[in-house]
């Protein structure tokens, strides 16, 4: 279920804030693996399997960021401000 499907005009701010937090990063093990591969890539070439895994993790992180922005937009609408305004309010 996408963020748009989860969000309605009745969605409470704490839920939107939790969604912003949840989508701001990969799950812990994937996050750790992303950084392992990224650091390895800086020092040496990744294998084909590692390259595919790294690209997959990047795509997942980007998809999560899209969901995060959608939740931020919903929060901005709820607060009567802009995306930039709500991000400033949240220190993002």
N, C-alpha and C positions, 0 to 999 in steps of 0.2 A: 504494500500500500504506500503510495507516494505521500509526501508531505501535504500536497494540495488536497488529497482525499482525507487526510487526518484533520485538517484545519477547517473550521467553520467560523462564522462571525461570533459564535458563542464560546469558542475556545479560550480558556482562561490564560492570562499572562504566565502563570507558573508553568503551565504545560508548554507554551511556546518557548519560554526560557529553557526548559529542560530539553526541548527539541534542538534548540540552538547549541546547547552544550553537547548533546549526544552526537550531532552531526559535525561537530568541529574537529573531530579526529577519527582515525581508524580504531577499531577495537584493539586492545592492548597487544595481543600477540601479532596481529597484522602490522601494527604501528612499529613494533620492535623489528619485525622482519623487513619492513620497508627501509628502516634506517640501516640495518645490516647490509642490505643490497646496495643502498645508495653509497654508503661508505666504501664498500668493496669496489663499486664501480669507479670511484675516484682513484683507487690504488691500482686496480687491474681490470681486465676485461671480464665481463660476466659471461657465463656459459649461455647457450641458447635457452635452456630451461630457466635459468635465473633471469635472463632478460625478459622472457615472457611473463614470469611471475612478477617482476618489478613493474612492467607496463600494466599488468592487471591491477596491482596495488595502487598505482597512480590513477588509473581510471576509476577505481572504487573511491579513492579519496576525493577526486574531482566530482563524482556523482553525489557524494555525501555533502560536499560544499554547496552544490546546487540546492539540495534540500535545506541546508542551513540558511541559505539566502532566502529561500521561500518562507521559512519560519520567521526570519528577521523582517521581511516585507509585511507579513501578517501582523507582527508585533508593532511595526511602524504604523500601519493602518489603525490598529486598536488604540495606539497612543496619539494618533492625529499628527504624526510627523513623517519625515522622509526616512528612507533606508539609511542614508548618511546620518541623519539625526539620531535614530535609534542606536546605530552603531557607536556614535559618540557617547550617548547616554550609558551604554554598556562598556565603554572603554575598549572597543574593538577597532 
